[in-house]
Amino acid sequence: MKHDDVKLRDWCKEKQFQLIPEHKFHPIRKWRFDFAIPKIFAAIEIEGGVFIQGRHSRGSGMVKDMEKYNHAAALGWAVFRFTPAQFRSGLWRDYLSEYIKERE
């Protein structure tokens, strides 16, 4: 995989969630999430290049991301977005844990 996802995979296994990398979530568009946990409709997106005017921080890329994430929300997905450093730090764990807790 393109990201260091060992901790995320282990966390999902512990919670008995299936983790799907590069999950195609839209019935028509070819959009994919970097990681998806379909059982709880949670997705993780790693947004690279945010400090170097990469795709996710330029106007046209941001507009396309907004369209993708708004469609995801309309379909019931919670999308958690992280820089690569935030993802590697395990910040996702705090947000996913809070997300699960709020739905119990």
Steps between C-alpha positions, in 0.01 A plus 500: 500500500607854444463602866627353826175331593613219732359667813170572325472140381574370850247738654230389255579135563470557876161670449394228253463750216594424143743760364491551125778698332413696184128439556274611214204653682291665230267295275579702185813712551842337531575668833689301758587547866857431610351279773141407581332321786164418340340353814500843664501712180831663592769597252854629534658724241871585505544845345853527367670811368307747713810708575648498150199608294414140418171384353307531827597862562447653155165641397397241242609210721317641799180540300523138381565383857197695622282330242634158598461557875153652465384197300653275765310685774176475300554124488549485877880490525702678768828603337801566720779690327865501607838610377748211467671610825169512688410154371838354600463656847183296559272803528236302311458277808365788712248606238378150416467414869293814559291426190421149623427616854250760379310233308467246783 
